[in-house]
Amino acid sequence: MKAFKILIMLLAISVALYEQVSAEKNIYIMIIAIVVFMYGMMQLSAKTPSKNQDKEEEDVK
């Protein structure tokens, strides 16, 4: 599933970059591509533990 999300994010960024260099830019396609990329980054980074997680657990005790 992680590989699928990364593939979708790469596709979204490539579409956004292609739209950026094209003669007639479609802003809606660029916005959708950026939103898909940001959502994918949010999903992938949600499983990364915080640097302060150990400190927060000690403060609770």
C-alpha positions as a printed NumPy array, in Angstrom:
array([[  0.   ,   0.   ,   0.   ],
       [  2.897,   2.334,   0.805],
       [  4.388,   1.766,  -2.649],
       [  0.999,   2.525,  -4.23 ],
       [  0.751,   5.832,  -2.358],
       [  4.267,   6.806,  -3.397],
       [  3.452,   5.954,  -7.025],
       [  0.289,   8.084,  -6.94 ],
       [  2.238,  10.965,  -5.386],
       [  4.924,  10.777,  -8.065],
       [  2.239,  10.762, -10.734],
       [  0.56 ,  13.808,  -9.183],
       [  3.82 ,  15.744,  -9.034],
       [  4.699,  14.844, -12.61 ],
       [  1.263,  16.057, -13.773],
       [  1.714,  19.298, -11.832],
       [  5.166,  19.871, -13.314],
       [  3.894,  19.085, -16.813],
       [  1.084,  21.608, -16.397],
       [  3.575,  24.171, -15.118],
       [  5.697,  24.05 , -18.273],
       [  2.837,  23.771, -20.768],
       [  1.782,  26.763, -22.838],
       [ -1.805,  26.784, -21.558],
       [ -1.778,  26.154, -17.825],
       [ -4.865,  24.585, -16.267],
       [ -4.889,  25.794, -12.673],
       [ -7.503,  23.247, -11.572],
       [ -5.344,  20.297, -12.627],
       [ -2.397,  21.807, -10.774],
       [ -4.467,  22.331,  -7.626],
       [ -5.792,  18.762,  -7.715],
       [ -2.28 ,  17.386,  -8.231],
       [ -0.915,  19.378,  -5.291],
       [ -3.804,  18.334,  -3.045],
       [ -3.238,  14.658,  -3.941],
       [  0.475,  15.045,  -3.203],
       [ -0.118,  16.75 ,   0.148],
       [ -2.704,  14.149,   1.164],
       [ -0.241,  11.384,   0.293],
       [  2.494,  13.061,   2.318],
       [  0.116,  13.355,   5.256],
       [ -0.753,   9.663,   5.039],
       [  2.885,   8.585,   4.784],
       [  4.115,  10.835,   7.583],
       [  1.29 ,   9.874,   9.958],
       [  3.115,   6.665,  10.858],
       [  6.39 ,   8.448,  11.631],
       [  6.829,   8.866,  15.386],
       [  7.425,  12.316,  16.781],
       [ 10.868,  13.29 ,  18.085],
       [  9.229,  14.398,  21.331],
       [  7.16 ,  11.254,  21.817],
       [  9.464,   9.908,  24.544],
       [  9.347,  13.208,  26.459],
       [  5.559,  13.327,  26.218],
       [  5.257,   9.782,  27.587],
       [  7.553,  10.64 ,  30.529],
       [  5.533,  13.784,  31.327],
       [  2.327,  11.743,  31.553],
       [  3.773,   9.363,  34.188]])
